[in-house]
């Protein structure tokens, strides 16, 4: 069963970079999920799809996969360019503004 090694992206609801420094080894799903007819819960007989291992860096995750004979693919993270304005947030409240302030 192949595994995917990646660095998780930041939460879309937050501006911070918390929980994005670690690397994750996650197994891909072998079988399709099925819906329980009585309760409506989604389930699967694949136990490895529930396993999610975290590592301090990418090489540690690769070493673990090689040591345990796990086929893996590495997804490199796409770094975003920081948005830095000249005046910063304080520019919104500048008293020396020449133009009319509108939303």
PDB file as gemmi writes it, atoms N, CA and C in Angstrom:
CRYST1    1.000    1.000    1.000  90.00  90.00  90.00 P 1                      
ATOM      1  N   UNK A   1       0.843  -1.174   0.000  1.00  0.00           N  
ATOM      2  CA  UNK A   1       0.000   0.000   0.000  1.00  0.00           C  
ATOM      3  C   UNK A   1       0.888   1.237   0.000  1.00  0.00           C  
ATOM      4  N   UNK A   2       0.744   2.117  -0.988  1.00  0.00           N  
ATOM      5  CA  UNK A   2       1.588   3.314  -1.029  1.00  0.00           C  
ATOM      6  C   UNK A   2       1.170   4.332   0.032  1.00  0.00           C  
ATOM      7  N   UNK A   3       2.124   5.149   0.401  1.00  0.00           N  
ATOM      8  CA  UNK A   3       1.874   6.200   1.376  1.00  0.00           C  
ATOM      9  C   UNK A   3       2.240   7.535   0.753  1.00  0.00           C  
ATOM     10  N   UNK A   4       1.692   8.592   1.303  1.00  0.00           N  
ATOM     11  CA  UNK A   4       1.966   9.943   0.825  1.00  0.00           C  
ATOM     12  C   UNK A   4       2.667  10.704   1.943  1.00  0.00           C  
ATOM     13  N   UNK A   5       3.781  11.327   1.619  1.00  0.00           N  
ATOM     14  CA  UNK A   5       4.517  12.137   2.579  1.00  0.00           C  
ATOM     15  C   UNK A   5       4.363  13.584   2.138  1.00  0.00           C  
ATOM     16  N   UNK A   6       3.852  14.428   3.029  1.00  0.00           N  
ATOM     17  CA  UNK A   6       3.617  15.823   2.686  1.00  0.00           C  
ATOM     18  C   UNK A   6       3.702  16.699   3.920  1.00  0.00           C  
ATOM     19  N   UNK A   7       3.809  17.994   3.681  1.00  0.00           N  
ATOM     20  CA  UNK A   7       3.786  18.977   4.750  1.00  0.00           C  
ATOM     21  C   UNK A   7       2.419  19.647   4.700  1.00  0.00           C  
ATOM     22  N   UNK A   8       1.624  19.561   5.783  1.00  0.00           N  
ATOM     23  CA  UNK A   8       0.256  20.075   5.713  1.00  0.00           C  
ATOM     24  C   UNK A   8       0.213  21.585   5.488  1.00  0.00           C  
ATOM     25  N   UNK A   9      -0.812  22.032   4.785  1.00  0.00           N  
ATOM     26  CA  UNK A   9      -1.008  23.455   4.524  1.00  0.00           C  
ATOM     27  C   UNK A   9      -1.645  24.104   5.748  1.00  0.00           C  
ATOM     28  N   UNK A  10      -1.579  25.400   5.768  1.00  0.00           N  
ATOM     29  CA  UNK A  10      -2.185  26.118   6.897  1.00  0.00           C  
ATOM     30  C   UNK A  10      -3.701  26.057   6.792  1.00  0.00           C  
ATOM     31  N   UNK A  11      -4.352  26.277   7.895  1.00  0.00           N  
ATOM     32  CA  UNK A  11      -5.802  26.296   7.942  1.00  0.00           C  
ATOM     33  C   UNK A  11      -6.301  27.517   7.170  1.00  0.00           C  
ATOM     34  N   UNK A  12      -7.274  27.340   6.314  1.00  0.00           N  
ATOM     35  CA  UNK A  12      -7.786  28.445   5.510  1.00  0.00           C  
ATOM     36  C   UNK A  12      -8.498  29.491   6.351  1.00  0.00           C  
ATOM     37  N   UNK A  13      -8.920  29.145   7.553  1.00  0.00           N  
ATOM     38  CA  UNK A  13      -9.646  30.081   8.396  1.00  0.00           C  
ATOM     39  C   UNK A  13      -8.721  30.912   9.278  1.00  0.00           C  
ATOM     40  N   UNK A  14      -7.439  30.637   9.259  1.00  0.00           N  
ATOM     41  CA  UNK A  14      -6.491  31.350  10.106  1.00  0.00           C  
ATOM     42  C   UNK A  14      -5.384  31.949   9.257  1.00  0.00           C  
ATOM     43  N   UNK A  15      -4.753  32.990   9.744  1.00  0.00           N  
ATOM     44  CA  UNK A  15      -3.663  33.605   9.010  1.00  0.00           C  
ATOM     45  C   UNK A  15      -2.309  33.082   9.485  1.00  0.00           C  
ATOM     46  N   UNK A  16      -2.265  32.392  10.605  1.00  0.00           N  
ATOM     47  CA  UNK A  16      -1.010  31.903  11.156  1.00  0.00           C  
ATOM     48  C   UNK A  16      -0.486  30.674  10.442  1.00  0.00           C  
ATOM     49  N   UNK A  17       0.723  30.275  10.808  1.00  0.00           N  
ATOM     50  CA  UNK A  17       1.375  29.132  10.176  1.00  0.00           C  
ATOM     51  C   UNK A  17       1.509  27.953  11.148  1.00  0.00           C  
ATOM     52  N   UNK A  18       0.658  27.874  12.158  1.00  0.00           N  
ATOM     53  CA  UNK A  18       0.741  26.800  13.143  1.00  0.00           C  
ATOM     54  C   UNK A  18       0.460  25.446  12.496  1.00  0.00           C  
ATOM     55  N   UNK A  19       1.098  24.426  12.986  1.00  0.00           N  
ATOM     56  CA  UNK A  19       0.934  23.040  12.543  1.00  0.00           C  
ATOM     57  C   UNK A  19       1.346  22.820  11.092  1.00  0.00           C  
ATOM     58  N   UNK A  20       2.213  23.665  10.560  1.00  0.00           N  
ATOM     59  CA  UNK A  20       2.678  23.488   9.188  1.00  0.00           C  
ATOM     60  C   UNK A  20       4.167  23.177   9.144  1.00  0.00           C  
ATOM     61  N   UNK A  21       4.806  23.029  10.279  1.00  0.00           N  
ATOM     62  CA  UNK A  21       6.245  22.771  10.306  1.00  0.00           C  
ATOM     63  C   UNK A  21       6.573  21.284  10.258  1.00  0.00           C  
ATOM     64  N   UNK A  22       5.625  20.424  10.588  1.00  0.00           N  
ATOM     65  CA  UNK A  22       5.877  18.985  10.619  1.00  0.00           C  
ATOM     66  C   UNK A  22       5.570  18.358   9.272  1.00  0.00           C  
ATOM     67  N   UNK A  23       6.044  17.142   9.082  1.00  0.00           N  
ATOM     68  CA  UNK A  23       5.762  16.357   7.883  1.00  0.00           C  
ATOM     69  C   UNK A  23       4.875  15.186   8.266  1.00  0.00           C  
ATOM     70  N   UNK A  24       3.988  14.778   7.383  1.00  0.00           N  
ATOM     71  CA  UNK A  24       2.999  13.737   7.667  1.00  0.00           C  
ATOM     72  C   UNK A  24       3.172  12.584   6.686  1.00  0.00           C  
ATOM     73  N   UNK A  25       3.157  11.361   7.213  1.00  0.00           N  
ATOM     74  CA  UNK A  25       3.108  10.153   6.390  1.00  0.00           C  
ATOM     75  C   UNK A  25       1.712   9.584   6.549  1.00  0.00           C  
ATOM     76  N   UNK A  26       0.988   9.517   5.444  1.00  0.00           N  
ATOM     77  CA  UNK A  26      -0.407   9.089   5.475  1.00  0.00           C  
ATOM     78  C   UNK A  26      -0.613   8.028   4.404  1.00  0.00           C  
ATOM     79  N   UNK A  27      -1.237   6.918   4.763  1.00  0.00           N  
ATOM     80  CA  UNK A  27      -1.491   5.841   3.815  1.00  0.00           C  
ATOM     81  C   UNK A  27      -2.665   6.188   2.919  1.00  0.00           C  
ATOM     82  N   UNK A  28      -2.567   5.792   1.663  1.00  0.00           N  
ATOM     83  CA  UNK A  28      -3.689   6.018   0.749  1.00  0.00           C  
ATOM     84  C   UNK A  28      -4.759   4.959   1.000  1.00  0.00           C  
ATOM     85  N   UNK A  29      -5.956   5.239   0.570  1.00  0.00           N  
ATOM     86  CA  UNK A  29      -7.095   4.361   0.817  1.00  0.00           C  
ATOM     87  C   UNK A  29      -7.100   3.214  -0.193  1.00  0.00           C  
ATOM     88  N   UNK A  30      -7.167   1.972   0.309  1.00  0.00           N  
ATOM     89  CA  UNK A  30      -7.163   0.797  -0.565  1.00  0.00           C  
ATOM     90  C   UNK A  30      -8.542   0.455  -1.096  1.00  0.00           C  
ATOM     91  N   UNK A  31      -9.531   0.560  -0.242  1.00  0.00           N  
ATOM     92  CA  UNK A  31     -10.887   0.190  -0.662  1.00  0.00           C  
ATOM     93  C   UNK A  31     -11.821   1.386  -0.503  1.00  0.00           C  
ATOM     94  N   UNK A  32     -12.879   1.356  -1.269  1.00  0.00           N  
ATOM     95  CA  UNK A  32     -13.847   2.444  -1.212  1.00  0.00           C  
ATOM     96  C   UNK A  32     -14.629   2.396   0.102  1.00  0.00           C  
ATOM     97  N   UNK A  33     -15.051   3.536   0.552  1.00  0.00           N  
ATOM     98  CA  UNK A  33     -15.870   3.602   1.766  1.00  0.00           C  
ATOM     99  C   UNK A  33     -17.303   3.207   1.425  1.00  0.00           C  
ATOM    100  N   UNK A  34     -17.969   2.656   2.406  1.00  0.00           N  
ATOM    101  CA  UNK A  34     -19.365   2.261   2.195  1.00  0.00           C  
ATOM    102  C   UNK A  34     -20.237   2.898   3.268  1.00  0.00           C  
ATOM    103  N   UNK A  35     -21.496   3.062   2.955  1.00  0.00           N  
ATOM    104  CA  UNK A  35     -22.445   3.667   3.883  1.00  0.00           C  
ATOM    105  C   UNK A  35     -23.226   2.558   4.567  1.00  0.00           C  
ATOM    106  N   UNK A  36     -23.280   2.613   5.895  1.00  0.00           N  
ATOM    107  CA  UNK A  36     -24.054   1.643   6.662  1.00  0.00           C  
ATOM    108  C   UNK A  36     -25.534   1.894   6.412  1.00  0.00           C  
ATOM    109  N   UNK A  37     -26.295   0.871   5.996  1.00  0.00           N  
ATOM    110  CA  UNK A  37     -27.703   1.107   5.644  1.00  0.00           C  
ATOM    111  C   UNK A  37     -28.586   1.475   6.839  1.00  0.00           C  
ATOM    112  N   UNK A  38     -28.236   1.012   8.036  1.00  0.00           N  
ATOM    113  CA  UNK A  38     -29.078   1.278   9.196  1.00  0.00           C  
ATOM    114  C   UNK A  38     -28.848   2.672   9.771  1.00  0.00           C  
ATOM    115  N   UNK A  39     -27.584   2.994  10.064  1.00  0.00           N  
ATOM    116  CA  UNK A  39     -27.266   4.255  10.738  1.00  0.00           C  
ATOM    117  C   UNK A  39     -26.855   5.368   9.776  1.00  0.00           C  
ATOM    118  N   UNK A  40     -26.386   5.013   8.578  1.00  0.00           N  
ATOM    119  CA  UNK A  40     -25.949   6.026   7.637  1.00  0.00           C  
ATOM    120  C   UNK A  40     -24.508   6.456   7.830  1.00  0.00           C  
ATOM    121  N   UNK A  41     -23.776   5.769   8.719  1.00  0.00           N  
ATOM    122  CA  UNK A  41     -22.374   6.107   8.949  1.00  0.00           C  
ATOM    123  C   UNK A  41     -21.531   5.627   7.783  1.00  0.00           C  
ATOM    124  N   UNK A  42     -20.460   6.348   7.521  1.00  0.00           N  
ATOM    125  CA  UNK A  42     -19.525   5.949   6.479  1.00  0.00           C  
ATOM    126  C   UNK A  42     -18.421   5.142   7.117  1.00  0.00           C  
ATOM    127  N   UNK A  43     -18.075   4.006   6.525  1.00  0.00           N  
ATOM    128  CA  UNK A  43     -17.047   3.153   7.095  1.00  0.00           C  
ATOM    129  C   UNK A  43     -16.253   2.439   6.023  1.00  0.00           C  
ATOM    130  N   UNK A  44     -15.177   1.819   6.470  1.00  0.00           N  
ATOM    131  CA  UNK A  44     -14.310   1.082   5.565  1.00  0.00           C  
ATOM    132  C   UNK A  44     -13.604  -0.011   6.358  1.00  0.00           C  
ATOM    133  N   UNK A  45     -13.221  -1.063   5.689  1.00  0.00           N  
ATOM    134  CA  UNK A  45     -12.472  -2.130   6.342  1.00  0.00           C  
ATOM    135  C   UNK A  45     -10.974  -1.879   6.317  1.00  0.00           C  
ATOM    136  N   UNK A  46     -10.567  -0.792   5.727  1.00  0.00           N  
ATOM    137  CA  UNK A  46      -9.156  -0.450   5.587  1.00  0.00           C  
ATOM    138  C   UNK A  46      -8.678   0.283   6.829  1.00  0.00           C  
ATOM    139  N   UNK A  47      -7.889  -0.404   7.660  1.00  0.00           N  
ATOM    140  CA  UNK A  47      -7.416   0.193   8.910  1.00  0.00           C  
ATOM    141  C   UNK A  47      -6.257   1.166   8.689  1.00  0.00           C  
ATOM    142  N   UNK A  48      -5.444   0.931   7.663  1.00  0.00           N  
ATOM    143  CA  UNK A  48      -4.275   1.791   7.457  1.00  0.00           C  
ATOM    144  C   UNK A  48      -4.647   3.194   7.004  1.00  0.00           C  
ATOM    145  N   UNK A  49      -5.826   3.384   6.461  1.00  0.00           N  
ATOM    146  CA  UNK A  49      -6.212   4.733   6.050  1.00  0.00           C  
ATOM    147  C   UNK A  49      -6.441   5.635   7.262  1.00  0.00           C  
ATOM    148  N   UNK A  50      -6.539   5.061   8.457  1.00  0.00           N  
ATOM    149  CA  UNK A  50      -6.716   5.844   9.671  1.00  0.00           C  
ATOM    150  C   UNK A  50      -5.385   6.260  10.286  1.00  0.00           C  
ATOM    151  N   UNK A  51      -4.278   5.678   9.805  1.00  0.00           N  
ATOM    152  CA  UNK A  51      -2.959   5.948  10.376  1.00  0.00           C  
ATOM    153  C   UNK A  51      -2.402   7.227   9.778  1.00  0.00           C  
ATOM    154  N   UNK A  52      -1.941   8.107  10.650  1.00  0.00           N  
ATOM    155  CA  UNK A  52      -1.324   9.366  10.242  1.00  0.00           C  
ATOM    156  C   UNK A  52      -0.153   9.626  11.172  1.00  0.00           C  
ATOM    157  N   UNK A  53       1.060   9.470  10.642  1.00  0.00           N  
ATOM    158  CA  UNK A  53       2.269   9.639  11.436  1.00  0.00           C  
ATOM    159  C   UNK A  53       2.896  10.990  11.145  1.00  0.00           C  
ATOM    160  N   UNK A  54       3.366  11.681  12.179  1.00  0.00           N  
ATOM    161  CA  UNK A  54       4.009  12.973  12.003  1.00  0.00           C  
ATOM    162  C   UNK A  54       5.493  12.851  12.293  1.00  0.00           C  
ATOM    163  N   UNK A  55       6.282  13.623  11.543  1.00  0.00           N  
ATOM    164  CA  UNK A  55       7.739  13.614  11.674  1.00  0.00           C  
ATOM    165  C   UNK A  55       8.237  15.053  11.692  1.00  0.00           C  
ATOM    166  N   UNK A  56       9.424  15.236  12.245  1.00  0.00           N  
ATOM    167  CA  UNK A  56       9.998  16.577  12.357  1.00  0.00           C  
ATOM    168  C   UNK A  56      10.453  17.116  10.997  1.00  0.00           C  
ATOM    169  N   UNK A  57      10.896  16.223  10.107  1.00  0.00           N  
ATOM    170  CA  UNK A  57      11.346  16.674   8.789  1.00  0.00           C  
ATOM    171  C   UNK A  57      11.052  15.596   7.753  1.00  0.00           C  
ATOM    172  N   UNK A  58      11.299  15.926   6.501  1.00  0.00           N  
ATOM    173  CA  UNK A  58      10.974  15.029   5.393  1.00  0.00           C  
ATOM    174  C   UNK A  58      11.877  13.798   5.379  1.00  0.00           C  
ATOM    175  N   UNK A  59      13.141  13.986   5.691  1.00  0.00           N  
ATOM    176  CA  UNK A  59      14.072  12.850   5.649  1.00  0.00           C  
ATOM    177  C   UNK A  59      13.729  11.803   6.697  1.00  0.00           C  
ATOM    178  N   UNK A  60      13.226  12.232   7.847  1.00  0.00           N  
ATOM    179  CA  UNK A  60      12.818  11.271   8.876  1.00  0.00           C  
ATOM    180  C   UNK A  60      11.636  10.439   8.400  1.00  0.00           C  
ATOM    181  N   UNK A  61      10.710  11.064   7.692  1.00  0.00           N  
ATOM    182  CA  UNK A  61       9.556  10.334   7.168  1.00  0.00           C  
ATOM    183  C   UNK A  61       9.976   9.358   6.072  1.00  0.00           C  
ATOM    184  N   UNK A  62      10.903   9.775   5.221  1.00  0.00           N  
ATOM    185  CA  UNK A  62      11.397   8.895   4.161  1.00  0.00           C  
ATOM    186  C   UNK A  62      12.167   7.723   4.754  1.00  0.00           C  
ATOM    187  N   UNK A  63      12.995   7.990   5.764  1.00  0.00           N  
ATOM    188  CA  UNK A  63      13.741   6.920   6.426  1.00  0.00           C  
ATOM    189  C   UNK A  63      12.807   5.900   7.067  1.00  0.00           C  
ATOM    190  N   UNK A  64      11.726   6.380   7.679  1.00  0.00           N  
ATOM    191  CA  UNK A  64      10.756   5.478   8.290  1.00  0.00           C  
ATOM    192  C   UNK A  64      10.099   4.595   7.229  1.00  0.00           C  
ATOM    193  N   UNK A  65       9.727   5.197   6.105  1.00  0.00           N  
ATOM    194  CA  UNK A  65       9.068   4.439   5.036  1.00  0.00           C  
ATOM    195  C   UNK A  65      10.018   3.387   4.460  1.00  0.00           C  
ATOM    196  N   UNK A  66      11.281   3.745   4.271  1.00  0.00           N  
ATOM    197  CA  UNK A  66      12.256   2.791   3.749  1.00  0.00           C  
ATOM    198  C   UNK A  66      12.528   1.670   4.741  1.00  0.00           C  
ATOM    199  N   UNK A  67      12.605   2.011   6.006  1.00  0.00           N  
ATOM    200  CA  UNK A  67      12.884   1.020   7.061  1.00  0.00           C  
ATOM    201  C   UNK A  67      11.778  -0.018   7.170  1.00  0.00           C  
ATOM    202  N   UNK A  68      10.542   0.406   6.930  1.00  0.00           N  
ATOM    203  CA  UNK A  68       9.401  -0.502   7.057  1.00  0.00           C  
ATOM    204  C   UNK A  68       8.913  -1.029   5.707  1.00  0.00           C  
ATOM    205  N   UNK A  69       9.621  -0.744   4.637  1.00  0.00           N  
ATOM    206  CA  UNK A  69       9.265  -1.264   3.321  1.00  0.00           C  
ATOM    207  C   UNK A  69       7.975  -0.707   2.758  1.00  0.00           C  
ATOM    208  N   UNK A  70       7.719   0.570   3.000  1.00  0.00           N  
ATOM    209  CA  UNK A  70       6.489   1.213   2.544  1.00  0.00           C  
ATOM    210  C   UNK A  70       6.796   2.007   1.276  1.00  0.00           C  
ATOM    211  N   UNK A  71       6.036   1.750   0.223  1.00  0.00           N  
ATOM    212  CA  UNK A  71       6.169   2.562  -0.992  1.00  0.00           C  
ATOM    213  C   UNK A  71       5.602   3.948  -0.693  1.00  0.00           C  
ATOM    214  N   UNK A  72       6.267   4.986  -1.170  1.00  0.00           N  
ATOM    215  CA  UNK A  72       5.841   6.327  -0.815  1.00  0.00           C  
ATOM    216  C   UNK A  72       6.019   7.289  -1.981  1.00  0.00           C  
ATOM    217  N   UNK A  73       5.287   8.379  -1.916  1.00  0.00           N  
ATOM    218  CA  UNK A  73       5.475   9.512  -2.817  1.00  0.00           C  
ATOM    219  C   UNK A  73       5.586  10.757  -1.948  1.00  0.00           C  
ATOM    220  N   UNK A  74       6.451  11.670  -2.340  1.00  0.00           N  
ATOM    221  CA  UNK A  74       6.671  12.896  -1.578  1.00  0.00           C  
ATOM    222  C   UNK A  74       6.057  14.064  -2.344  1.00  0.00           C  
ATOM    223  N   UNK A  75       5.201  14.804  -1.689  1.00  0.00           N  
ATOM    224  CA  UNK A  75       4.601  16.012  -2.260  1.00  0.00           C  
ATOM    225  C   UNK A  75       5.298  17.210  -1.627  1.00  0.00           C  
ATOM    226  N   UNK A  76       6.063  17.945  -2.419  1.00  0.00           N  
ATOM    227  CA  UNK A  76       6.785  19.104  -1.905  1.00  0.00           C  
ATOM    228  C   UNK A  76       5.805  20.257  -1.664  1.00  0.00           C  
ATOM    229  N   UNK A  77       5.983  20.995  -0.573  1.00  0.00           N  
ATOM    230  CA  UNK A  77       5.060  22.102  -0.277  1.00  0.00           C  
ATOM    231  C   UNK A  77       5.296  23.278  -1.211  1.00  0.00           C  
ATOM    232  N   UNK A  78       4.239  24.001  -1.466  1.00  0.00           N  
ATOM    233  CA  UNK A  78       4.330  25.227  -2.261  1.00  0.00           C  
ATOM    234  C   UNK A  78       4.290  26.402  -1.293  1.00  0.00           C  
ATOM    235  N   UNK A  79       5.415  27.072  -1.163  1.00  0.00           N  
ATOM    236  CA  UNK A  79       5.506  28.193  -0.231  1.00  0.00           C  
ATOM    237  C   UNK A  79       4.817  29.412  -0.832  1.00  0.00           C  
ATOM    238  N   UNK A  80       4.104  30.141   0.015  1.00  0.00           N  
ATOM    239  CA  UNK A  80       3.425  31.334  -0.453  1.00  0.00           C  
ATOM    240  C   UNK A  80       4.284  32.562  -0.185  1.00  0.00           C  
ATOM    241  N   UNK A  81       4.154  33.525  -1.058  1.00  0.00           N  
ATOM    242  CA  UNK A  81       4.904  34.753  -0.927  1.00  0.00           C  
ATOM    243  C   UNK A  81       4.240  35.617   0.140  1.00  0.00           C  
ATOM    244  N   UNK A  82       5.008  36.141   1.098  1.00  0.00           N  
ATOM    245  CA  UNK A  82       4.396  36.983   2.125  1.00  0.00           C  
ATOM    246  C   UNK A  82       3.906  38.300   1.540  1.00  0.00           C  
ATOM    247  N   UNK A  83       2.777  38.754   2.010  1.00  0.00           N  
ATOM    248  CA  UNK A  83       2.193  40.005   1.552  1.00  0.00           C  
ATOM    249  C   UNK A  83       2.619  41.094   2.529  1.00  0.00           C  
ATOM    250  N   UNK A  84       3.497  41.958   2.071  1.00  0.00           N  
ATOM    251  CA  UNK A  84       3.991  43.047   2.920  1.00  0.00           C  
ATOM    252  C   UNK A  84       3.735  44.357   2.192  1.00  0.00           C  
ATOM    253  N   UNK A  85       2.953  45.225   2.816  1.00  0.00           N  
ATOM    254  CA  UNK A  85       2.671  46.534   2.228  1.00  0.00           C  
ATOM    255  C   UNK A  85       3.600  47.571   2.830  1.00  0.00           C  
ATOM    256  N   UNK A  86       3.795  48.673   2.116  1.00  0.00           N  
ATOM    257  CA  UNK A  86       4.699  49.722   2.597  1.00  0.00           C  
ATOM    258  C   UNK A  86       4.269  50.281   3.944  1.00  0.00           C  
ATOM    259  N   UNK A  87       3.025  50.684   4.044  1.00  0.00           N  
ATOM    260  CA  UNK A  87       2.547  51.283   5.287  1.00  0.00           C  
ATOM    261  C   UNK A  87       2.051  50.270   6.282  1.00  0.00           C  
ATOM    262  N   UNK A  88       1.796  49.054   5.848  1.00  0.00           N  
ATOM    263  CA  UNK A  88       1.276  48.028   6.732  1.00  0.00           C  
ATOM    264  C   UNK A  88      -0.167  48.291   7.112  1.00  0.00           C  
ATOM    265  N   UNK A  89      -0.589  47.707   8.206  1.00  0.00           N  
ATOM    266  CA  UNK A  89      -1.970  47.834   8.659  1.00  0.00           C  
ATOM    267  C   UNK A  89      -2.273  49.265   9.095  1.00  0.00           C  
ATOM    268  N   UNK A  90      -1.282  49.953   9.607  1.00  0.00           N  
ATOM    269  CA  UNK A  90      -1.481  51.327  10.070  1.00  0.00           C  
ATOM    270  C   UNK A  90      -1.827  52.293   8.957  1.00  0.00           C  
ATOM    271  N   UNK A  91      -1.535  51.923   7.716  1.00  0.00           N  
ATOM    272  CA  UNK A  91      -1.862  52.775   6.583  1.00  0.00           C  
ATOM    273  C   UNK A  91      -3.371  52.976   6.454  1.00  0.00           C  
ATOM    274  N   UNK A  92      -4.144  52.021   6.933  1.00  0.00           N  
ATOM    275  CA  UNK A  92      -5.601  52.142   6.870  1.00  0.00           C  
ATOM    276  C   UNK A  92      -6.121  53.309   7.710  1.00  0.00           C  
ATOM    277  N   UNK A  93      -5.367  53.735   8.722  1.00  0.00           N  
ATOM    278  CA  UNK A  93      -5.818  54.757   9.656  1.00  0.00           C  
ATOM    279  C   UNK A  93      -4.943  56.007   9.597  1.00  0.00           C  
ATOM    280  N   UNK A  94      -4.248  56.209   8.490  1.00  0.00           N  
ATOM    281  CA  UNK A  94      -3.338  57.354   8.364  1.00  0.00           C  
ATOM    282  C   UNK A  94      -4.116  58.659   8.358  1.00  0.00           C  
ATOM    283  N   UNK A  95      -3.584  59.669   9.061  1.00  0.00           N  
ATOM    284  CA  UNK A  95      -4.237  60.973   9.102  1.00  0.00           C  
ATOM    285  C   UNK A  95      -3.781  61.860   7.954  1.00  0.00           C  
ATOM    286  N   UNK A  96      -2.703  61.514   7.304  1.00  0.00           N  
ATOM    287  CA  UNK A  96      -2.198  62.333   6.205  1.00  0.00           C  
ATOM    288  C   UNK A  96      -2.639  61.797   4.842  1.00  0.00           C  
ATOM    289  N   UNK A  97      -3.776  61.188   4.804  1.00  0.00           N  
ATOM    290  CA  UNK A  97      -4.294  60.603   3.577  1.00  0.00           C  
ATOM    291  C   UNK A  97      -4.734  61.723   2.626  1.00  0.00           C  
ATOM    292  N   UNK A  98      -4.322  61.645   1.354  1.00  0.00           N  
ATOM    293  CA  UNK A  98      -4.649  62.675   0.369  1.00  0.00           C  
ATOM    294  C   UNK A  98      -5.983  62.374  -0.325  1.00  0.00           C  
ATOM    295  N   UNK A  99      -6.301  61.086  -0.494  1.00  0.00           N  
ATOM    296  CA  UNK A  99      -7.546  60.710  -1.164  1.00  0.00           C  
ATOM    297  C   UNK A  99      -8.645  60.443  -0.148  1.00  0.00           C  
ATOM    298  N   UNK A 100      -9.866  60.430  -0.627  1.00  0.00           N  
ATOM    299  CA  UNK A 100     -10.995  60.142   0.251  1.00  0.00           C  
ATOM    300  C   UNK A 100     -10.945  58.687   0.662  1.00  0.00           C  
ATOM    301  N   UNK A 101     -11.173  58.433   1.932  1.00  0.00           N  
ATOM    302  CA  UNK A 101     -11.131  57.060   2.431  1.00  0.00           C  
ATOM    303  C   UNK A 101     -12.480  56.401   2.196  1.00  0.00           C  
ATOM    304  N   UNK A 102     -12.458  55.275   1.472  1.00  0.00           N  
ATOM    305  CA  UNK A 102     -13.689  54.534   1.225  1.00  0.00           C  
ATOM    306  C   UNK A 102     -13.425  53.057   1.513  1.00  0.00           C  
ATOM    307  N   UNK A 103     -14.462  52.329   1.612  1.00  0.00           N  
ATOM    308  CA  UNK A 103     -14.318  50.894   1.850  1.00  0.00           C  
ATOM    309  C   UNK A 103     -14.026  50.239   0.571  1.00  0.00           C  
TER     310      UNK A 103                                                      
END                                                                             
